Amino acid sequence: MTQLELLLERIIDRVNVNLRSQKFDVGDYVRRQTPHLHYSKFYAFYGLSADDPVHFHFKNSSLAGSYFIGRVNVMHSALYKSDIRGDELKRKGQHFVCDGKMIPLHDDEVISIKDSFLNKTLVHSNSHDPESPEEFTIRNTVAMPYANIHGSLTEGSFIGTFATVDLSSIHNSVVRYFSYVQTGELAGETVEPGQIWIKSGDVEFRYSFDKAVLDKYICQEAGACPTGTLMEFVEVRQEDFEEAFASGHMGNSAGTGAGAFVSGYSVIKGDTTIGENVLVSQRAYLDNAWMGKGSNAQENCYIINSRLERNCVTAHGGKIINAHLGDMIFTGFNSFLHGTEESPLKIGDGCVIMPHTIIDLEEPLEIPANHLVWGYVRNKEDLANHSISFEEFAKVDGEVTMGRMTFRGKGGPFLEAFQKRIKRILSENGAFFESGEGTGHAQKGQNFTFNIIQPYQDGEPRGMYPTILIKPNNGS
């Protein structure tokens, strides 16, 4: 066996041991995902800037086509076209707040990936685990295409295609395809496909997709590649990224507004307008898009034939087609907002589109301002059963059920927490930048340069990367 094959088998064994109580075997998912030849076909790249600590250490790993920022360690792992963003990691001297206690950090936080397989996975933000505030750990974990690991420590777990684990600690658990989990902690659990689960204290939001509906958009079983509308949508556009990644160029596109940044590793097509303080991340795809001041398109986002007004957040994996979004719209992780020329989508100011929402229209639809939207929407009748005004939701105190959605707790604080998080995201991305104040990712991104790192091209180590440690003033 080659070194790459041995590495993959090592990862499979270690994850399977952690998931033995669920009798879940990750072997067929790992072995059938990517032809081994592809691991030697694509380079990796590491971003450098004066604003982010320089530290990149990888050993006995494959990093094909992956992108890294910040302090990162990768050991005995295979990463394929994954994005590892450490630009919001906590810094030495900062404090981590847990249950009102201030925990000081004695070193810069580092992302540590060990014995894991991440395929087209987005890893972002800082860990919310108070037991290890200086280390954001992904260990003994397998993540499938277009999964999001967002501020979530993961250990001994499987994360399915288009699944998201958000601001949580996940141990020895299986999160199946297109599920979203934000529960603080998950241990020894299996989350079935298409489950949207948010839990914090006495507040809980749950929604489950009907399997017949979900299978149309995304489905993946052991030993098979993922199928469905969502996979077809992203895969048919992957060739458009080839030129961007082949050029190795980073920088703003012509015609961007002041304070804006468009990654050279994004795709910009058609008649696209980029306003002030806009952030377009790597692997974002814009075609005939209007991006109003302060809006953003994060990794794996697609905005096509659509207009986003001011301060719209399109979270990792969000897709917006033939739509007009007002001010301050939040489009959650891996959501699919699909209008057509005959049936366009219009969303009023201030709306929150919950993570993993599918809006796939069969008639024109307008969502009124200040509404919470979730689930599966095709028409006006569906919208009535899958949305609620902020005013009505704020009155909820107890339990409410609408179709396949159940909410327990107080609606007002739930909304306030969401809106506070949206404003923080906008601030971090530089949406409020004015004359040197409010600097965020859109402004800092203009200062990045990238080191290109190549794998072995032949022999037993083909597709593997040499052991390298990059540190300040020490070279590599």
Protein Blocks (a to p, Z undefined) as FASTA:
>chain_A
ZZklmmmmmmmmmmmmmmmmnopafklmmmmmpgfklmmmpccdddddfkbccddddehi
afehiacedjdddehiacehiacdfklcccehiacdeehiacddfbdcddddehiacehi
acedjdfbfklmmbccdehiacdehiacehiacehiacdehiacehiacehiacdehiac
dehpaghiacdehiacddehjbccdddddfklmmmmoccdehiacedjklmmmmmmmmmm
mmmmmnopacddehiaehiacdfkbccehjddddehiacdehiacehiacdehiacdehi
acehiacdehiacdehiacehiaddehiacdehiacdddfklccdddehiacdehiacdd
fbdcdddehiacehjdfbfklmmmmgccfklmmmpgcjddehjaccedjfklmmmmmmmm
mmmmmmmnopmggghiapafklmmmmpccddddddfedjkgoiacdddddehklZZ
